[in-house]
Amino acid sequence: KQWYQRRVRGGALEEAIVAPAVKEWISTKEKKKKDNYHSVKDIIMRENFWVRAEAFNKLVTPAVQLLRLSDDMEDDSGRALEPMGEVYYKSYELQEHYKDFKDNELPKTVLSSCSRSFNDRWSLYHNEFHSVGWILNPLYRRHEQHSNSDVMGEFFKVI
């Protein structure tokens, strides 16, 4: 909301959307494109669009950070850069983030869809060594991994 108010107060948002160059460009288009432009402009200029965009950003930022971590886990020679337990821990944090996420600006379907997408992807790429790394890494010893039956089952499967 604050972001939106700062942009509207200064006119920067409207200036970017209805800049002279944009107006000139849209004036050369057929009626259907002009109507689409005006529909999009009206949506973008609404405060609730920006409030929801900010809430969505808060929702997905931890997932993006986890993806960046997992993408950057190897150097050029294939050696691991991050401890194996780091992925499991960040995944755990993300699941907790989804459980605790409270923002009335987003429909519940958005939250459940993001959570489902993460869980589907986790199921596809997760292996037992993530659990082993999470248990054996001393950084995470206070997280009571032993109370999670899936983690312990995977740990004993590897051992």
N, C-alpha and C positions, 0 to 999 in steps of 0.2 A: 504494500500500500504506500509506504514511504517513497519507494522507487518511482511508482507511478506519479505520485504527487509532485516529486521533484521534476520529473520530465514534463508534466503537463504545465506546471507553473511557469517554467521557462519557455514553454512552447516548442521544445526540442522534438518531442514525439510527433506532434502534428506537423511540424516543419519538415521532418524526415519523410512522413507519409504523403504529405501534399506539397512537396517541394515543387518549385516551378518546372524543373526538368521532368518530374514525374507527371505533373499535369499536362505538360506538352506532349509527352510520350503517350499518355492514355488518350489524349484527344485525337490521336491518329488511328485509334483502334475502333473495331466495330462495336455496336451497341452491347452485345453480350459480354464482351471483355470489360467494357466500361461499367456495366452493372456488377460484374464480379469484383472489380476494383473497389467500387463503392461499398459493397457488402463486406469485403475484407477490411477496408479502412474503418468501417463502423465497428466491427468486432474488435480490432486492435485498439481503437480509441476508448473502449469501455474500460472502466476501472477494474471490473471483476476479471477481465482477461489477464491483466497483469498480476492481480492478486493470486489467481490460480497458477499462472506461470511461475511465480515465486514459490508457491507451495509445492508444485511439481519438481522444481529444482531442488528443494530441500529433501524431497522424497528420493530422488534418483542419484544425488551426489555421492552417497556412500557406495552405491553399486558401481558407479563409474570409477571411483577410487579403487575398488576391489578389482575391476577389470584391468585398470592400469597396472596394479601390482602384479597380477597374474601374467599380463603381457610382457612385463619387464623382468621376469624372474630368472632369465638366463642371459649370460653374456654371449658374445659372438662365438665362443668355443663350446657353448652348451652347458657351462657350469652354472649351478644354481646360485643366485645372488641373495635370495631371501630364505630364511629358515622355512622348512616345510610346514611347520605349525602356524606360520603367519597367515597362510591362506585360510586355514580352518578357522582361526581366530577371527579374521576379518569377515568371514562368512557368518560366523556366529553373531558378530556385532550387527551385521546387516539384517539378519533375521530378527534380532531384538529391536532394531530400528523400525522395521515394518510392524512389529507387534505394538510398539509404544507410540507409533506415529499418530499424532492427534492434530488434525487440521480439518476444520469443517469446510474449507474451500474446495477440497477435492472430493469427487464422488467416491463412495466406497469401492465401486467397481474398478477404479484406477488403482487403488491400493492393492486390491486382491489380484488384479492382473499383473502388477509389478512383482508381487510376492510369488505368484504362481510361475512367472517367467524365470525368476531367480531359482526357485526350487527345481524346476525342470532342467535348467542349465547345470545346477549343482549336481543333480542326479546323473547327468550325462558325463561330466568330467571328474567327479569326485572319485578318489580311490582310497584304499585303506591306509596308505602312507601319510595322508593328510592327518588322520586321527593319531597315528603313531607320533608324528612330529609334534602335534599339539600336546600330547601327553608327556613326551620326553623333553620338550623344550622348557628349561627352568623359568623362562619369562612368563609362562602361563600357569604356573603351579597353583595359583590361588583361584582358579576358575572351576574347581571341582569337576574336572573331566570324568572322574571315576563314577559320578552320579548319572552319567549319560550312558545308557545301555548300548546304543549304537556305536559310540566311540569305543567303549571297552570291548565290545564284540569284535570290532575291526582290529583293535590293538592285539587281542589274543589270537586272532586269525593269522596275523603277520608273524607274531612270536612263535 
